[in-house]
Every structure is written in structure tokens, then in C-alpha cells.
Amino acid sequence: MSHVIDRRLNGKNKSTVNRQRFLRRYREHIKKAVGEAVGRRSITDMEHGEQISIPGRDTDEPVLHHGRGGRQTSVHPGNREFTTGEKIARPQGGGGGQGAGKASNSGEGIDEFVFQITQEEFLDFMFEDLELPNLIKRHLTGTDTFKSVRAGISNEGNPSRINIVRTLRSAHARRIALSGSSRKKLRTAETELECLKREQPDNLSDIRALEDDIIKLRARIKRVPFLDTFDLKYNLLVKQPNPSSKAVMFCLMDVSGSMTQSTKDIAKRFFILLYLFLKRNYDKIDVVFIRHHTSAREVDEDEFFYSRETGGTIVSSALKLMQEIMAERYPVNEWNIYAAQASDGDNWNDDSPLCRDILINQIMPFVQYFTYVEITPREHQALWFEYERVAEAFADSFAQQQLVSSGDIYPVFRDLFQRRLAT
């Protein structure tokens, strides 16, 4: 017996369709595994693929077969201890085996089905059905993005854009128009010549004259070119401005002394997940990173995630800096403004009411969506309750959630950015 093994990675994309069908079929298993993987991953490997396990019983294929059919009669052996209708008493001590783990020489089963999903597939499942809420189209001044769209047919254009069907149709119509009368005369002459040869075969002069006319008519028809420059038709493409939605996301992270290393790690993982989501799903988006303790400072991506700076806690400093950057660089008539804030809830006593006032009066009227994530297993403090008052005033554009452990990151993230049905 001969065995042919195809060792190509994906010869002519033959396995791609089957793989996509498989991923659709076991979507729920994969989504659950992706959610669990996000909770246990470290900061450095959020973009990697994942190994997925599916129980063997869930991969069984349905089998159709014929039953035994007919009427079956069987005789079961009786016993001396029980009769019909009696109830069997529960064994003393709970019954059942002891589970000593001894090996057996009988029985069989199927291991779990394990396969690897790629980085792209992992991120697709991770960010499925997620979006930035309330994203709208803004008028873009000085936009430099265009898209080419079909705008009909033109008589001039690039040879690479020639429309073959329209060109041949035009050439055929031109030949019919220019040679129509000659073809009609040719058919008439050929009919007369045939009749003349049949009825008057000795009339050589008239036969020769008709033959000369036929030759001239055929030559006239052949002089009409099959394809002329007038026939060439081109697909007309014009450039239209591509109105994309410009958005900016402000990432505000508390790095004060009250934030323990584990708390900071959870906050960083939340923001890395947010950063991956934004860069993967949106082409035109800016991300502004702000770290704060007693004072706030705009930093780059590397410093935001890896700096070890710490201090006291004044949350309003980050909100003030955000408001200043909004006014200076991101006009509200052109940008969709978003913000995500992470903190452990500790704040200077007199600062929490100030945070509420800044949000209500200077930030929330101009942003599309603001999320606050409090990372603490303890009871909420004053900052949380002040933010609840903000949520009451801006129910559609403000959301707050609590994180206790790293396993809560992905569920909370999906809840904050779940795609909402249009109303």
C-alpha cells in the first residue's frame, strides 16, 4: 500500500477552509479557553497563540445506523433476594469504590483533542464582539486618506483599466453600423447570383457582373477594422476622501505607593489588553499614556508599563492633565475621545470631590466613553462613591468596574467594551 504525505504548510490554501469550519464549530470551547488564558498570562506574552484542549466526547461525530428491528424477547435470570417493586437500600458508609488508583487491564477511552491556534486567531477570539462605544464619524479637516471608487466608463484611461466587454461591444456596434448596408447588398447579390446560375446558366455577362459586385462588397466589409481607437473603453476610477473616525484613548494609571506590585501588574495587564484591542481594530487612533501619584505626567509606552516611579496619591492631577491635553491637541469637533482609568481607590481625602467636579464639568461633556477600573479586594472608598455620582449623571458614557484578581481582567474588559445593539 502506498501512502502520500503532503508536507506543504498549506498547499494552495486547501486546509484553510477546513480550519475555519473547525474554529466555527468549536467556537464556544475556544472562547472559554482564550478567556482562561488571558487571566493566567504575564504581561510579556499577551500576543502569543494558545494551545486549546477540547474534551474527546465533544468531538464525536453523529453516526446513523440501522436498528435491530422487529420484536425482541429476552429472559433475565431471577434471584432470591429481591422481588418486583422492592426498593434497594442505600449501602452503609456511602458505598462506592475507594479510588486507590490501581491500574486496570480493561476499558478504553479517548484523550482530549489538543490543537494550537495562531496569534491572529487568538486575538480574533479575544476581541470578538468588542468595540469602542459611541464611536461616530467626525468631519476631518485636511484629511490625507482617499479611496478609489468606480465612476462609470471613460473613453480615455490607463491600458491596465481597459474594459474588455464594453470595448468589444462598442466595436461590434460600430462594425454593424458601418457595414450594415454593404452586408444587406451582399446578401441580395448572392441570392440573385444563385438564382441566375440556376435559371440562366448561359447568361455569363450578368453572372460575371454580379460576381464582381460581390467581390467589391466583401472587400468593402473587410476594410472596416475589427477594433478601432474609438471603441476602447476604460473603467473610470476617481479618488474620494475616506472619512475615517479619528479617536484618542487616554490611559490613566495610578502608580502611587498604595498600589502594590501585584495591583500594578493587574493594571498593566488591563492596559496591555486595551492597547492590543485598539491597535488591532482601529486604523486611526492615538493613545495617550498618563502616570500619576501626587503629580501626573504624560509618558511614552515603554515608561508607562515599566517605570518604577512612585509616591503619594492625588488622582485629580491625572484628570487635570488629561483635560489640558484634550484642549490643546484633540478638538472635540474632530476627535472621538475615550479614557480608561485604573486605580486601587486610595486617594487624598479632599481630592475625591474635586475629581468628581472635574469629570462632570470639564471632561464628561466632551468624551464618548470613560471607564474606571478599581483594583482592590477591600471595600470601596470615597473615590468610588464620587464616581458613582458621575455615573448617575452620565449613564450612557461612564462605566466603572472592580477587579480583584488577574482572572477578572478579561471578563471585566469584555463587559466594558461589549458591542451594544443600536437603538
Buried (B, 14 or more C-beta within 10 A) or exposed (E): EEEEEEEEEEEEEEBEEEBEEBBEEBEEBBBEBBBEBBBEBEEEEBBEBBEBEBEEEEBEEEEEEEEEEEEEEEEEEEEEEEEEEEEEEEEEEEEEEEEEEEEEEEEEEEEEBEEEBEEEBBBBBBBEEBBBBEBEEBEBEEBEEEEEEEEEBBEEBEEEEEBEEBBBEBBEEBBEEBBEEBBEBBEEBBEBBEEBEEEEEEEEEEBEBBEEBBEBBBEBBEEBEEBEEEBBBBBBBEEEEBEBBBBBBBBBBBBBEBBEEEBBBBBBBBBBBBBBBBEEBBEBBBBBBBBBBEEBBBBEEEEBBEEEEEEEBBBBBBBBBBBEBBEEEBEBEEBBBBBBBBBBBBBBEEBBBBBBEBBBEBBBEBBBBBBBBBBBEEEBBBBBEBBBEBBEEBEEBBBBBBBEEBBBBBBBBBEBBEEEEEE
